[in-house]
């Protein structure tokens, strides 16, 4: 009898945990950012309304986009804007999934073109530090901070939590900035690579420094001594944003790899370059 009780308790706890996880995934607030054409939205209670800017929507709502129409959905938590890539009838979740897949495809194609161009022109076999004329020790695998870092704090943690330095101080090897995405309210990220090697990169919001995540599901590549504008990912400006940190390396890397950079004593097996922007205005 005792075993049965334990099993029931475990089953109930598992059910509750799954429910909490699902609720968390659907907790983001979604709004209509822009509408073109006679777009309608039907909620799960059967009510059908004309789509209007700033109206709240849920993932289960069904939108109907005419042939000449389009719809942009804003995730109010991440400030990411998802633009429809097809017309017809679909759920808000389907619209977002299709927009995400389209952005990933664009990223993959751009990365292929960058690497093909690099392979064609060839690159000098020197490290980023060599290219800058700076000597390093074999254990210096994170581009050295140009300012003293408090004890027990890694360079990445410093960039995520401290905003007393001018951004330019930390932009020796690459820089991060934002540029208008077509209006005064939206922006795209732009990364400039100052070294003579291609760099894989991703971006971390300083708003969530205690639980970091990447802005992009797939790392982008910026060519040697070039600028990369991430036009396939558009964001809404927010005065409460604390800025962003770009993490880059000459080899591809994962979020788990980036999280290790938060450890003050960690020495990675590959070179990493970091930079920061403390405002998107």
Buried (B, 14 or more C-beta within 10 A) or exposed (E): EEEEEEEEEEEEEEEEEEEEEEEEEEEEEBBBBBBBEEBBBBBEEEEEEEBEEEBEBBBEBBBBBEEEBBBBBBBBEBBBBBBBBEBEEBBBBBBBBBBBEBBBEBBEEBBEEBEEEBEEEEEEEEBBBBBBEBEBEEEEBBBBBEEEBEEEBBBBBBBBEBBEBEBEEBBBBBBBBBEEBEEEBBBBBBBBBBBBBBBBBBBBBBBEBEEBEBBBEBBBBBBBEBBBBBBBBBBBBEEEBBBBBBBBBBEEBEBEBBBBBBEBEEEBEEBBBBBBBBEBE
